[in-house]
Amino acid sequence: MSVVASRTLLPAAVSASGTVGAVVGATVAAARDIKRVNDGTMTKSEAATDIGLEAVGTGLSTAAGVAVVGAAGIGGLLGLAGIVGVAAGTKYLWNRTFGGRAASKTAES
């Protein structure tokens, strides 16, 4: 693949992967939070906030993983491992900064 083609495709891949990551993050959070709301350990407002934070955090983390590995030009299984590593690290930092509030309330109950 030429340098010009990769410069055109990488932003599209980062955007698409971030969108898919956000959808997956929101879906997983919604499935988890529905049970919490039904159990009375979380309000609907807390669930909506948690779902939004998970969607944004997962989407940004996924996009960051694809961006870093794509910019480095790494492919194959090593590239996949790189995406997972960067995304996991980014999501960890996101959770330390913005996450854990709803989960910690549930753990205290």
C-alpha positions as CSV (number, residue, x, y, z in Angstrom):
1,M,0.0,0.0,0.0
2,S,1.3,3.4,-0.9
3,V,2.0,6.1,1.7
4,V,-0.8,8.3,0.2
5,A,-3.3,5.4,0.4
6,S,-2.4,4.7,4.0
7,R,-2.7,8.4,5.0
8,T,-6.2,8.3,3.5
9,L,-7.3,5.0,5.0
10,L,-5.9,5.4,8.5
11,P,-8.2,8.3,9.6
12,A,-11.2,6.4,8.2
13,A,-10.1,3.2,10.1
14,V,-9.6,5.2,13.3
15,S,-13.0,6.8,13.0
16,A,-14.8,3.6,12.2
17,S,-13.1,1.6,14.9
18,G,-13.9,4.3,17.4
19,T,-17.5,4.3,16.4
20,V,-17.7,0.5,16.8
21,G,-15.9,0.7,20.1
22,A,-18.4,3.2,21.4
23,V,-21.4,1.1,20.3
24,V,-19.9,-2.0,22.0
25,G,-19.0,-0.1,25.1
26,A,-22.5,1.4,25.4
27,T,-24.1,-2.1,24.8
28,V,-22.1,-3.8,27.5
29,A,-22.7,-1.0,30.0
30,A,-26.4,-0.9,29.2
31,A,-26.7,-4.7,29.7
32,R,-24.8,-4.4,33.1
33,D,-26.7,-1.3,34.3
34,I,-30.2,-2.6,33.5
35,K,-29.7,-5.2,36.2
36,R,-28.4,-2.6,38.6
37,V,-31.4,-0.4,38.0
38,N,-33.8,-3.3,38.4
39,D,-32.1,-4.3,41.6
40,G,-32.3,-0.7,42.9
41,T,-28.6,-0.3,43.3
42,M,-28.4,2.4,40.6
43,T,-30.7,5.1,39.5
44,K,-31.7,5.6,35.8
45,S,-29.7,8.8,35.8
46,E,-26.6,7.1,37.1
47,A,-27.1,4.4,34.5
48,A,-27.4,6.9,31.7
49,T,-24.2,8.7,32.9
50,D,-22.4,5.3,33.2
51,I,-23.5,4.2,29.7
52,G,-22.3,7.5,28.2
53,L,-18.9,7.4,29.9
54,E,-18.4,3.8,28.9
55,A,-19.3,4.5,25.3
56,V,-17.0,7.5,25.1
57,G,-14.1,5.7,26.9
58,T,-14.4,2.5,24.9
59,G,-14.7,4.4,21.6
60,L,-11.7,6.6,22.3
61,S,-9.6,3.7,23.6
62,T,-10.4,1.6,20.5
63,A,-9.6,4.5,18.2
64,A,-6.3,5.2,20.0
65,G,-5.2,1.6,19.6
66,V,-6.0,1.6,15.9
67,A,-4.3,5.0,15.4
68,V,-1.1,4.1,17.2
69,V,-0.7,0.7,15.6
70,G,-1.7,2.0,12.2
71,A,0.7,4.9,12.4
72,A,3.5,2.5,13.3
73,G,2.6,0.4,10.3
74,I,2.3,-2.8,12.3
75,G,0.0,-5.5,10.9
76,G,-1.0,-9.1,11.5
77,L,-1.2,-10.7,15.0
78,L,1.4,-8.3,16.3
79,G,-0.8,-5.4,15.2
80,L,-3.8,-6.9,16.8
81,A,-1.9,-7.4,20.0
82,G,-0.7,-3.8,19.8
83,I,-4.3,-2.5,19.4
84,V,-5.4,-4.5,22.4
85,G,-2.5,-3.3,24.5
86,V,-2.9,0.4,23.6
87,A,-6.7,0.2,23.9
88,A,-6.5,-1.5,27.3
89,G,-4.0,1.0,28.6
90,T,-6.0,3.9,27.4
91,K,-9.2,2.5,28.9
92,Y,-7.4,1.9,32.2
93,L,-6.4,5.6,32.3
94,W,-10.0,6.6,31.3
95,N,-11.5,4.6,34.1
96,R,-9.0,6.0,36.6
97,T,-10.0,9.5,35.5
98,F,-13.7,9.3,34.8
99,G,-14.9,5.8,35.8
100,G,-15.6,3.8,38.9
101,R,-18.1,6.1,40.5
102,A,-21.2,4.0,39.8
103,A,-19.4,0.7,40.3
104,S,-18.0,1.9,43.7
105,K,-21.5,2.8,44.9
106,T,-22.6,-0.7,44.0
107,A,-19.7,-2.3,45.7
108,E,-20.3,-0.4,49.0
109,S,-23.9,-1.6,49.1
